[in-house]
Amino acid sequence: MNTVTILFLRASPFLGSPEKLILSHLKYIAAHDCKYVVGAFNEQMDGGNDFLEALSRCGVKAYALKESPINFFSTLRKIIRVVRDENIEIICTQDYKSDFFGLLARLVLKIPIVAVFHGRTSESARMHLYESIDDHLLRYFDRVIAVSHESGKKLARIGVKPLRMRVIPNGIDADLSTDEVFSDIRREFSLDDSDPLVIFAGRLSKEKGLDVLMEAAARVVESFPSGRFMILGDGREAPFLKARARELGLEKNVIFPGFRRDIQAFYSQMDLCVLPSFTEGMPLVILEAFVHKKPVVASNVGGVPELVEQGVSGYLVEPGDARALAERILDLLRDPEKARHLGMAGYERVRAKFGVDRQVKEYTGTFRELARRRTRQTLGTNS
């Protein structure tokens, strides 16, 4: 069986869920006769790029891409050149920017293109405009992969035909937590072993509901004065959230470590993970918490209820309800044994239904299906 080479395109501001998805596939794809090449638009603010560096360590051929009005045509030409030089058979895009460039390249190259739909943030008016344009573009892709059934419903509403859609939930390596020796986060931040620790990890933007988490934290520390909430990540809401913490008298209780590359260390030492979002696709942060056998309290939005079973592996609350969020956090902090059982149930759920090997099999199956169809069409044209 011939190896199918796929070019992944991603606009990468940090090592987030789409980047981790691609990296997690790497140790499985050879068994499915596939090979990945990556083109990354470098949007990381410090000038480096964690994604490109991680790909290099894994031995993956990766190309840095630039995008601006000045570089537009040179970037498109570079993508086309990579496809030809690397004998790419499929393009797979991950966001509105890579969707746009990938679709333009496909018009020139006449090869199949697949988009992975991670959901919408609409974190600003400009982002909402870009995503609205992307909604229209997605109708012209050969396949669009939805990361949750809820995301699939969104794709249907914007006009993606059912025959072009595949629902492939996100996956994770269930043995992730055994692969590292973790630093002592509690010592780093001067926390006692008995101090309750609640973690949020993600982009600090409005759709993540962090203002709601602040209100919930204020309620929780009334019962647990030594409780700590760590807000991991960075984003435009960071100054507002820090000011809000001061207003609520939570300077000692809410900690902002910023973007951390050792995020697994935080998961390993937390009591629970919280995700108060107003919108989500299929959040990898929940799967990462489950891998570390930790329970989750999250908003009942998007693909979250496909991961979190109410009262079994965590709790679901309605988005925007700070009181309910606080009550569920308190339930778990007051009953560590229950929290342990829920975390273990989450771990077993990952092993049973959300392993990355299953995800890779479905992705590569989609890629090989399109490659075979293109081969048949080419043979038909030449006969």
C-alpha positions in Angstrom: 0.0 0.0 0.0 1.4 3.4 -1.0 2.1 6.0 1.6 -0.3 9.0 1.5 1.4 12.3 2.3 -0.7 15.0 3.9 0.1 18.7 4.3 -1.4 20.2 7.5 -1.8 24.0 7.5 -2.2 25.8 10.8 -2.1 29.4 12.0 -0.3 28.8 15.3 -0.3 31.5 18.1 0.7 28.9 20.7 0.8 25.2 21.3 -3.0 24.7 21.6 -5.4 21.9 20.9 -5.1 21.7 17.1 -1.3 21.7 17.4 -1.4 19.0 20.1 -3.8 17.0 17.9 -1.3 16.9 15.0 1.6 16.1 17.3 -0.3 13.3 19.0 -1.0 11.6 15.7 2.7 11.3 14.8 3.5 8.0 16.5 0.5 6.3 14.9 0.3 7.4 11.3 3.0 5.2 9.9 0.9 2.2 10.7 -1.8 3.6 8.5 0.6 4.3 5.6 0.3 8.1 6.0 3.0 10.8 6.4 2.5 14.4 7.7 4.2 17.5 6.5 3.2 20.8 8.2 3.0 24.4 7.2 2.6 26.8 10.1 1.7 30.5 10.0 3.8 31.8 12.9 1.5 34.0 15.1 3.4 33.5 18.4 4.0 36.9 19.9 7.5 36.3 21.2 8.9 35.6 17.7 9.6 31.9 18.4 7.1 29.1 17.7 6.6 26.2 20.1 4.7 24.2 17.4 7.5 24.3 14.8 10.1 23.5 17.5 8.0 20.5 18.6 7.7 19.2 15.1 11.4 19.6 14.5 12.1 17.5 17.6 9.7 14.8 16.2 11.6 14.8 12.9 8.6 16.1 10.9 9.2 18.3 7.8 7.8 21.6 8.7 7.7 25.0 6.9 7.3 28.5 8.5 4.7 30.6 6.6 4.3 34.3 6.6 1.0 36.1 5.9 0.5 39.8 5.4 -0.7 41.9 2.4 3.0 42.2 1.4 3.6 38.4 1.7 0.3 37.2 0.4 1.3 35.9 -3.0 4.7 34.7 -1.9 3.0 32.6 0.9 0.6 31.1 -1.6 3.5 30.3 -3.9 5.4 28.7 -1.1 2.4 26.4 -0.2 2.1 25.4 -3.8 5.9 24.7 -4.0 5.7 22.6 -0.8 2.9 20.5 -2.2 4.8 19.8 -5.4 8.2 19.2 -3.8 6.9 16.9 -1.0 4.5 15.0 -3.4 1.5 16.1 -1.2 -1.8 14.3 -2.0 -4.1 15.9 0.5 -4.2 19.3 2.2 -5.7 19.4 5.7 -6.5 22.9 7.2 -7.2 23.8 10.8 -8.6 27.4 11.0 -10.0 30.2 8.9 -6.6 31.5 7.7 -5.3 28.1 6.6 -8.8 27.3 5.2 -8.4 30.3 2.9 -4.9 29.7 1.7 -5.5 25.9 1.4 -8.6 26.5 -0.7 -6.7 28.8 -3.0 -3.8 26.3 -3.4 -6.3 23.6 -4.1 -7.8 25.6 -7.0 -4.3 25.7 -8.6 -3.2 22.1 -7.7 -6.5 20.2 -8.1 -5.9 18.0 -5.1 -8.4 17.1 -2.4 -8.7 19.3 0.7 -10.0 18.6 4.2 -10.8 21.1 6.9 -10.9 20.4 10.6 -13.7 22.4 12.3 -12.8 23.1 15.9 -15.7 25.5 16.5 -16.1 29.3 16.7 -14.9 31.9 19.3 -16.2 35.2 17.8 -14.0 36.8 20.4 -14.0 40.1 18.5 -16.0 41.8 15.7 -13.1 41.2 13.3 -12.9 37.5 14.3 -16.6 37.2 13.8 -16.3 38.6 10.3 -13.5 36.2 9.4 -15.4 33.2 10.8 -18.5 34.2 8.8 -16.5 34.3 5.6 -15.0 30.9 6.6 -18.5 29.5 7.1 -19.1 30.1 3.4 -15.7 28.7 2.3 -16.2 25.4 4.2 -19.0 24.4 1.7 -16.4 24.0 -1.0 -14.1 21.5 0.8 -14.0 17.8 -0.1 -14.4 16.9 3.5 -15.0 18.8 6.7 -14.2 17.0 10.0 -16.2 18.1 13.0 -14.6 17.5 16.3 -17.9 16.8 18.1 -21.5 16.0 17.1 -22.5 19.5 18.2 -19.9 20.9 15.8 -21.4 18.7 13.1 -24.8 20.3 13.7 -23.2 23.8 13.3 -21.7 22.7 10.0 -25.0 21.5 8.7 -26.6 24.9 9.6 -24.0 26.8 7.6 -24.6 24.6 4.6 -21.9 21.9 4.6 -23.5 18.9 2.9 -23.8 15.7 5.0 -21.9 13.6 2.5 -18.9 15.9 2.8 -18.9 15.9 6.6 -17.2 13.5 9.1 -17.6 13.6 12.9 -14.4 12.5 14.5 -14.2 13.5 18.2 -10.8 14.6 19.5 -8.6 12.0 21.1 -5.7 11.9 23.5 -3.0 9.4 24.6 -4.3 7.9 27.8 -0.8 7.2 29.0 0.2 10.8 28.6 0.6 11.4 32.4 3.1 8.5 32.7 5.5 10.0 30.2 6.9 12.9 32.2 8.4 13.7 35.6 6.5 16.7 36.8 7.9 19.8 38.5 6.4 20.7 41.9 4.0 23.4 41.1 2.8 23.7 44.7 6.3 24.5 45.9 6.8 27.0 43.1 3.7 29.0 44.1 4.2 28.5 47.9 1.0 26.4 48.3 0.6 23.8 51.1 -0.4 20.3 50.0 -3.7 20.8 51.7 -4.6 24.0 49.8 -7.4 23.3 47.3 -6.2 23.9 43.8 -8.6 24.6 40.9 -7.2 25.0 37.4 -8.4 26.8 34.2 -6.3 26.4 31.1 -6.9 28.1 27.8 -7.1 31.4 25.9 -8.0 34.4 28.1 -10.9 35.7 26.0 -14.5 36.6 26.6 -16.1 33.4 25.3 -14.2 31.4 28.0 -16.5 32.8 30.7 -13.7 33.8 33.0 -15.6 36.7 34.5 -18.1 34.1 35.7 -15.3 32.0 37.2 -14.1 35.1 39.1 -17.6 35.4 40.7 -17.6 31.7 41.5 -14.1 31.9 43.0 -15.3 34.6 45.4 -18.1 32.3 46.6 -15.7 29.3 46.9 -13.1 31.1 49.1 -15.8 32.0 51.6 -15.8 28.3 52.5 -12.2 27.6 51.6 -10.1 30.7 52.4 -6.9 28.8 51.4 -8.3 27.8 48.1 -6.4 28.7 45.0 -7.6 29.3 41.4 -4.9 29.2 38.7 -5.7 30.8 35.4 -3.3 29.4 32.9 -2.9 31.0 29.5 -2.8 34.5 28.0 -5.0 36.7 25.9 -6.7 40.1 25.6 -8.8 39.6 28.7 -5.8 39.2 31.1 -5.7 42.9 32.3 -9.4 42.9 32.9 -9.4 39.6 34.8 -6.5 40.7 37.0 -8.3 43.9 37.9 -11.5 42.0 38.6 -9.6 39.7 41.0 -8.4 42.8 42.9 -11.9 44.2 43.0 -13.2 41.0 44.5 -10.3 40.8 47.0 -8.9 37.6 45.4 -5.3 38.7 44.9 -4.0 35.8 47.0 -6.6 33.3 45.8 -6.4 33.8 42.0 -3.0 33.3 40.4 -2.1 34.1 36.8 0.9 32.0 35.8 0.5 33.1 32.1 1.2 30.7 29.3 3.1 27.6 30.6 4.8 25.0 28.5 4.7 22.6 31.5 0.9 22.5 31.7 0.8 18.8 32.5 2.5 19.5 35.9 -0.4 21.7 36.8 -2.9 19.0 35.9 -1.1 16.4 37.9 -1.3 18.5 41.1 -4.7 20.1 40.9 -7.9 19.0 42.7 -10.1 19.7 39.7 -10.4 21.4 36.3 -12.9 24.1 35.5 -14.1 25.3 32.1 -16.8 28.0 32.3 -17.0 28.7 28.6 -19.9 30.1 26.6 -18.8 28.2 23.5 -16.6 25.2 22.8 -15.9 22.6 20.2 -14.4 19.4 21.8 -12.0 20.9 24.4 -8.7 19.0 24.8 -8.3 20.4 28.3 -11.0 18.1 29.6 -9.4 15.1 28.1 -6.0 16.1 29.6 -7.7 16.5 33.0 -9.2 13.0 32.7 -5.8 11.5 31.7 -4.6 12.8 35.1 -7.7 11.3 36.8 -9.0 14.6 37.8 -12.7 15.6 37.7 -14.1 18.5 35.7 -16.7 21.2 36.2 -17.7 22.7 32.9 -20.4 24.6 31.0 -23.0 22.5 29.2 -22.0 23.8 25.8 -20.7 22.5 22.4 -19.1 19.1 22.6 -18.5 19.3 26.4 -21.5 17.0 27.3 -20.1 14.4 24.9 -17.1 14.2 27.2 -18.4 14.9 30.7 -21.0 12.6 32.1 -23.1 14.5 34.6 -22.3 13.2 38.1 -20.1 10.4 36.7 -16.9 12.1 35.6 -17.7 15.6 36.6 -20.5 18.2 36.6 -22.1 20.3 33.9 -23.6 23.8 34.7 -25.4 26.3 32.5 -23.0 28.9 31.0 -23.0 32.2 32.9 -24.3 30.7 36.2 -21.6 31.6 38.7 -23.7 30.3 41.7 -24.1 26.8 40.2 -20.4 26.8 39.1 -19.3 27.6 42.7 -21.7 25.0 44.2 -20.3 22.2 42.0 -16.7 23.2 42.8 -17.5 23.2 46.5 -19.2 19.8 46.2 -15.9 18.3 44.9 -13.7 20.2 47.3 -15.8 19.1 50.3 -15.8 15.4 49.2 -12.3 14.4 48.0 -13.3 10.8 47.8 -16.1 11.7 45.3 -13.7 13.8 43.4 -11.3 10.9 43.2 -14.0 8.5 41.9 -15.2 11.1 39.3 -11.6 11.6 38.1 -11.1 7.9 37.7 -14.3 7.6 35.8 -13.1 10.3 33.4 -9.8 8.4 32.9 -11.7 5.2 32.1 -13.9 7.1 29.6 -10.9 8.4 27.8 -9.4 4.9 27.5 -12.7 3.4 26.3 -13.8 6.1 23.8 -11.3 8.9 23.2 -8.0 7.3 22.5 -5.9 9.1 19.9 -5.3 5.8 18.1 -9.0 5.7 17.3 -8.9 9.3 16.1 -5.9 8.6 13.9 -7.6 5.6 12.3 -10.6 7.7 11.3 -8.5 10.7 10.1 -6.2 8.5 8.0 -9.2 6.6 6.7 -10.7 9.9 5.4 -7.4 10.8 3.8 -6.9 7.5 2.1 -10.5 7.5 0.8 -9.9 10.9 -0.9 -6.5 9.8 -2.3 -8.1 6.6 -3.8 -10.9 8.7 -5.4 -8.3 11.1 -6.9 -6.3 8.2 -8.3 -9.4 6.7 -9.9 -10.3 10.1 -11.4 -6.8 10.6 -12.8 -6.8 7.1 -14.3 -10.2 7.8 -15.9 -8.9 11.0 -17.4 -5.8 9.4 -18.8 -7.6 6.3 -20.3 
